[in-house]
Amino acid sequence: MKGFSVQNGVELRIEIIGEAWSQGEPVRVRLEAKKESTLFLELADGSEKKIRAKATDAFKTLSRIQGTGTLLETTFELPLDCRISDKSGSLHVLYGVGNPPAQPASLRLTVNPNPHLKDLGEVLTHHYRFTLKSVSMGKKSDVEMKFEPSGGKEWASLESLTVSARLLKTELQLKFFFQRKEINALKSALTAQSVKRTIEKNFPLKDILHDFNQRLNKENVTAGLDSIFEEYRARGGIFS
């Protein structure tokens, strides 16, 4: 990925190695100037709505570096739970001349969920036959995956499932939000109404990763997911 900008009469060329990245990966950046200047690079979280409105707080700084000369190079290490790219925003690399620049240029990064989260989604789609409808950035550094259930009898009352996942250095934190139809026993007519149920579970990474390649051990994850779904079914379909 490359970019070009002229700031304060100085021509700038930036190169970011790669076209897309996953959470936890390094982003290598090289900024060159035609003449010696105070150079600036920043990794920032950008809000799409605020960027379009040219708001002063459109970007939230995650990391920055400055230097004097004609070349500035750095590697930004993306956190395991950094923002992924979706319609509401993405990570950007800002660059320019100044300390900091009055109006830095920017390049939008394409950041995908960590491979462990992709593997988790594959377990839910391939083993449990859920249909993945969307992936987006949730609250508190979570990645939200929204699913529709299969037509199987075991999911007859389930309308939708949202899995909120956050990857840390030692564990995978999961929250399952079940939207289901249940019978309200307090009403004279036994009518079903939509109810939300939440189940949380944390998986230590040492228990769910293969030693040889550090990828998700899908058998171990499936066993853990089975326990979550058993708890979901055990709660029954009648509430009071």
C-alpha positions, 0 to 999 in steps of 0.5 A, a space after each residue: 500500500 502506497 500514498 503520496 502527499 505534499 505538506 509545507 512544500 515537502 513531497 512525502 511518499 509512504 509505503 506500508 508493506 502489505 494490503 491487509 492485516 490480522 489482529 496481532 500482526 505487525 504493520 511495517 511503514 516507511 515514510 520518505 521526504 524529498 528534503 530533510 524535515 520533521 517527519 511524523 507517523 501515527 497509528 490511530 483508530 478512526 471513526 468513519 462517521 467523524 472522518 466524513 464530518 472532518 471532526 477534530 476527534 475523528 482519530 484516536 491515537 494508539 501509537 506514534 513516532 517522530 524523527 528528523 531527516 528524509 526517512 522515517 521507518 517503524 513497525 506498529 504492532 497491532 494489539 490482539 484485540 485491536 479494532 477490525 475494519 467495518 462500516 463504522 471505522 478502521 485503523 489508519 496510518 497518519 503521516 505528515 510534516 510537523 510535530 505533529 502535522 497541522 493536517 496529516 494525510 492518512 491511509 485506511 488499513 484493512 484489519 481482519 479478525 485474528 485467525 483464532 477468531 476465524 477458526 472459531 467461526 468455522 467451527 460454528 458454521 461447519 460443525 454446528 451448521 450456523 450461518 454467519 451473517 456479519 462480522 463487526 467491531 463490538 464494544 470493549 474491543 470485542 469482535 461480534 459474529 452474528 449467526 442464524 441457526 440451522 433448521 435442526 430441531 435442537 435450534 427450533 426456538 432459537 432466532 439468532 446467535 451473536 458471539 462476542 469474542 475478545 482475544 488476549 495473550 493467555 485466553 479467549 473470552 467469549 460471550 454468547 447472546 441467544 435470541 430465542 422464543 420462550 413461553 411466559 408461564 405468567 400469562 394465561 395464554 401460553 404464547 411465545 415471546 422473544 427472550 435474550 439469554 447470555 452465557 459467558 465462557 473463557 478458554 485458556 489458550 494453552 487448552 485450545 491451541 495446537 503446540 505444533 502450529 499455535 492454531 486453534 484445536 477445533 476438537 477441544 473448542 468443539 468440546 467447550 462449545 458443546 458445554 455452552 450449548 448444553 447449558 443453553 438447552 438446560 435453561 428450558 423454554 418456559 420462564 416466569 
